[in-house]
């Protein structure tokens, strides 16, 4: 099984919804997580998501090599970084290790992938954050909105149900 998308932070709130949507669309997905992925697979199973295209890989984005063996994941064409560390009492150094330095490590790793389209290589083009150019983003936002009890998504419509100060 050769996964084409790789999702970092796959067991987190956003990552698991993305993994579920990619699997439902028939992709073979590499789900990168710090742990063994048991929580992710249980969550996916509870939502009737097919697991036959899932490959859980251990990764640590705080390491420059991401903790991934060299030469693995050669078929990866899309890299999604949903990893983040948020907790009360977290020091700036702890937060930075994952949320800043870890993101840079993911970008550096993605930039070395031969399978990524040429225009997507490098930091300038490869990192999108909630950008409508991401292949499954509109659907992912819809899933998250439904999970949060919001109506049909859209920046303005979500702002009212989620307590944002954005005016309609």
Secondary structure as GFF3:
##gff-version 3
##sequence-region A 1 168
A	DSSP	beta_strand	5	8	.	.	.	ID=ss1
A	DSSP	alpha_helix	13	24	.	.	.	ID=ss2
A	DSSP	beta_strand	29	33	.	.	.	ID=ss3
A	DSSP	alpha_helix	38	46	.	.	.	ID=ss4
A	DSSP	beta_strand	54	58	.	.	.	ID=ss5
A	DSSP	beta_strand	78	81	.	.	.	ID=ss6
A	DSSP	alpha_helix	92	96	.	.	.	ID=ss7
A	DSSP	pi_helix	97	102	.	.	.	ID=ss8
A	DSSP	alpha_helix	103	111	.	.	.	ID=ss9
A	DSSP	three_ten_helix	118	120	.	.	.	ID=ss10
A	DSSP	alpha_helix	123	126	.	.	.	ID=ss11
A	DSSP	alpha_helix	137	147	.	.	.	ID=ss12
A	DSSP	alpha_helix	155	161	.	.	.	ID=ss13
###
